[in-house]
Amino acid sequence: MAMRLLAAVGTLVIGVSVVPGVGHADPAPAPGIGPCATDPVPTHVSLVPKTLEVPVPYPVVTVDPGPSVSAPVKRTTMTLPTNPCTNPCPDLTDTPAPPPSLLERLGLPDVLVSPKPFYFALPPGPSPHTGPPPPAQQHPPTEPGPQSTVRAAPRIGEVREVAKETGANSVNRTDKRWQVYGTDLGISWESAPGEVAMAFGDTVGVGFHPPGGMGQDWRSNVLAFSRNHDLSHGAIFDRMVTDDRCHAAEVLDSRKKDNIEITTIPTSGFAVGSRQYLSYMSIRTWNSAPGTFFTNYGGIAYSDDHGRTWTKDPYAHWDDIFGLANFQVAAMVPQGDYVYMFGTPNTRLGSVGLARVRKSQVLNTSAYQYWHEGSWTPVGGSASATPIVQGPAGELSVRYDAARNLWQMSYLDTTKAAIVLREANSPQGVWSESTPTVSVSRYPELYGGFIHPWSTGSDLYFTISTWSDYNVYLMHAQLED
């Protein structure tokens, strides 16, 4: 499988110790251990990994038949033990480790040379246009969209790590319960009253060996659900969407052909009524340069069975023209009568544009209005969107804070080498100056920064990932007036 080859920021450096979260068993374990008494103190992977996988691409010329027809989706339900430290599937996850290689015995990483096909499709594969007829063409008007008064930059107090959310020794034991050994992102939204969904990116099972998502049982994305409202000990998952015993399912399929479509990555999620939506990006190929990748398009998928199965809408997508189109990486937020779409081009280096659409027309791209120099207009389409925040911006996350009646935006700013936070009185801004929340000086190879919807006015919860250990952590930042 082809994964990202380099980290989001910087090069491999010695990791720093983290402050792990505590579990959800009573009594709470002492500081410095995971949810189970036998867990070691979680730390980021050091400079020398146990296994170093070296992808070796080789060219393959093929005729691209277009999007494949997916096989029937398999879904299962499972009852988990109440005790998070009880392994529900030891026959699947307690397999003995292979004997160490000669290099490992010498204290060196085991080197795996992994041939990877790199496809050249004839003709180039188009974006999907299969399925039902397109929605009726809409002609939204051009309307005023003046900017609001600029806010002061957010003031950030103490920032602490709350919990390791995924992987071995995490508060959710995702390795034992769902064969999620390594994953990233952690994009959350309120999927129902009292419930939050959390979507993850490329996920690896047995044989996982960081840095990065290397290993076996690759799924392009997985999805968890949580009902615990007290985030002070972590976001505790009740369930994940599964397709077998103790196995998280890939919810948005991908073709897994490098330079055609290597993977599909969620970028945001939201609910309108009983329907769940995921914005996602179809990745053509990951690049070797840090923070860069090429997309085919940014699209929207939906689910009408509460996340068990998903449909990629064949028309709700924004094609990537010459690698320059906007809204390839989108953060979509419902508020009032509209869903607002904040977007950047592919890579982590672009500026942020903005669009809006009536909630009833989310899947109809002709109904979108783009914010252009003080107006909401369909004229010019996505290319006309005026930047509301200058780049570089990566892993965009946006939230409307109803308690404070303001908007918050979090993203990776590679010039500041940090996750940053901005605030505004309206989605089009003017947005405040940015304030760092977490820096690469503390978390080398940092990326992410996805805001949890149950953050409050003074307590900001968000997830981060690091390339060095390729898992997700919940963070807490104290916001000061």
C-alpha positions, 0 to 999 in steps of 0.5 A, spaced: 500 500 500 502 507 498 502 511 504 504 518 506 512 518 505 514 524 509 511 527 515 507 533 515 512 538 518 520 537 519 524 530 519 524 524 524 527 527 531 527 524 537 520 524 540 518 527 547 514 524 553 507 525 553 502 526 558 497 520 557 490 520 559 486 516 564 481 511 562 474 510 564 475 504 569 473 506 577 478 507 580 481 511 576 489 509 574 494 513 577 497 518 572 502 516 567 499 509 565 493 507 560 486 505 562 489 498 564 494 497 570 499 493 566 499 498 560 506 502 560 507 509 559 505 511 552 511 515 549 512 517 542 516 513 537 524 515 538 529 516 532 530 509 531 524 505 529 523 498 530 521 497 522 523 501 516 519 500 510 522 503 504 517 503 498 520 502 491 515 504 486 515 501 479 511 503 473 504 500 471 501 502 464 493 500 465 487 502 461 482 505 467 475 502 466 473 508 471 470 507 478 469 500 480 462 497 482 463 496 490 461 489 492 455 488 497 457 492 504 458 487 510 456 490 517 456 486 523 454 488 530 458 486 536 457 487 544 464 489 547 466 487 554 464 492 560 471 492 562 476 496 557 482 492 559 478 485 557 480 483 550 474 481 546 478 477 541 484 474 543 484 469 537 485 475 533 489 480 536 494 476 541 498 473 535 505 471 537 510 476 535 515 474 530 522 472 532 527 478 532 531 479 525 538 480 525 538 487 525 533 488 530 538 484 535 543 488 533 539 494 535 538 497 528 531 497 525 529 491 520 528 494 513 523 492 509 523 493 501 516 494 499 515 494 491 509 499 490 506 499 483 505 506 480 499 506 475 499 510 468 492 510 466 490 510 459 485 514 458 486 518 465 480 516 470 474 521 470 471 523 476 465 518 478 458 520 474 455 514 475 448 513 478 441 517 478 440 523 474 443 530 476 439 534 481 435 540 478 440 546 476 439 551 481 440 559 480 441 562 487 442 570 487 448 574 488 447 577 495 451 581 500 456 578 505 459 584 508 465 582 513 464 583 521 469 586 525 475 583 526 476 580 533 482 579 537 487 573 537 485 568 542 488 567 548 491 560 550 492 558 557 494 551 559 494 546 553 495 539 556 494 532 553 488 528 555 488 521 552 491 517 547 485 515 543 487 510 538 492 504 538 495 500 543 495 502 550 489 507 548 483 509 552 479 505 547 484 499 546 482 500 539 488 495 537 484 489 541 477 491 540 477 493 532 484 491 530 485 499 529 493 499 531 495 505 527 490 511 524 490 519 524 485 525 524 480 524 529 474 528 525 468 529 530 461 532 529 455 531 533 451 525 529 445 525 534 443 528 540 448 526 546 452 522 541 459 524 537 461 521 531 469 521 530 472 519 523 479 517 522 484 516 516 488 511 513 488 505 518 493 499 519 491 493 523 496 487 524 503 488 523 503 496 524 510 499 524 510 506 525 513 512 523 507 513 518 501 508 517 505 502 515 503 495 516 497 490 513 490 490 513 489 497 510 483 501 510 482 508 507 478 510 513 474 508 519 468 511 524 467 511 531 461 513 536 462 516 543 456 518 548 461 520 554 460 527 555 465 528 560 472 529 555 476 530 561 479 523 561 478 522 553 473 521 548 471 514 550 468 510 544 462 506 545 462 502 538 465 503 531 462 501 524 464 493 523 464 488 518 467 482 522 469 480 529 473 486 532 474 489 525 473 496 524 470 497 517 472 501 511 466 506 510 468 510 504 471 505 499 477 507 495 481 504 489 487 503 492 491 504 485 497 509 486 496 515 481 489 513 479 486 513 486 490 511 492 485 512 498 479 516 500 480 521 506 475 524 510 475 531 511 469 533 515 462 531 518 456 533 520 448 531 520 442 535 517 436 531 520 437 524 520 442 524 514 449 524 516 454 527 511 462 526 510 466 531 506 472 527 503 478 528 498 479 522 493 487 522 493 490 521 486 497 520 489 501 522 495 508 526 494 514 525 497 515 533 499 512 534 506 505 537 506 503 535 498 499 531 495 494 531 489 487 530 489 482 527 483 476 531 487 473 533 493 466 530 494 461 529 499 458 522 501 452 521 505 449 516 510 441 514 511 442 509 516 446 512 522 453 511 519 453 504 517 453 504 510 455 510 506 454 513 498 459 517 495 454 522 491 456 522 484 455 529 482 457 532 489 464 534 488 469 539 486 474 536 480 481 538 481 483 542 475 491 542 474 492 541 481 490 548 483 482 547 484 479 550 491 475 546 496 479 539 495 480 539 503 473 542 506 470 543 513 463 543 512 459 546 518 451 547 518 449 553 522 442 557 521 439 555 514 445 554 511 451 549 511 458 553 510 463 550 506 470 552 508 476 549 503 483 549 501 486 546 495 490 540 495 496 540 499 497 543 506 499 550 503 493 553 500 489 559 503 482 558 505 476 559 501 468 559 503 462 557 500 454 556 503 448 552 501 441 551 503 441 545 508 436 542 503 441 543 497 447 540 500 448 535 494 447 540 489 453 544 487 449 548 482 446 551 489 452 553 492 454 561 493 461 563 494 464 568 498 467 573 493 469 580 495 463 582 500 458 578 496 455 571 496 455 569 489 454 563 484 458 567 478 465 564 477 463 558 481 469 555 486 474 559 482 471 565 484 472 564 492 476 570 495 481 567 501 478 569 507 484 566 511 491 566 507 495 560 507 498 555 509 493 552 512 492 544 513 487 539 516 482 545 516 477 544 522 471 549 523 466 550 529 460 555 530 461 556 538 453 557 540 455 559 547 459 565 545 456 566 538 462 566 534 466 562 529 473 558 531 478 555 526 483 550 527 489 548 522 496 546 521 500 552 519 507 550 517 510 557 517 509 557 525 510 550 525 504 549 530 496 548 530 493 555 530 486 557 532 483 563 529 476 566 531 471 571 527 464 573 528 461 571 522 464 565 517 467 570 512 470 574 517 474 578 518 478 572 522 483 574 527 490 573 527 492 566 529 494 563 536 498 557 536 495 551 541 500 546 540 507 546 537 512 541 533 517 543 539 513 539 543 510 534 538 515 533 532 511 531 526 505 534 528 498 535 524 491 535 525 487 539 530 480 537 529 475 541 534 471 536 538 464 539 538 463 538 545 468 544 546 465 549 551 467 557 551 473 556 555 475 549 554 477 547 547 478 540 546 481 537 539 485 531 536 492 531 533 496 526 530 503 525 529 507 521 524 512 518 528 507 514 532 501 515 527 495 515 532 490 520 535 491 524 541 485 528 545 488 535 547 485 540 551 486 548 551 484 553 556 481 559 553 482 566 556 477 572 555 
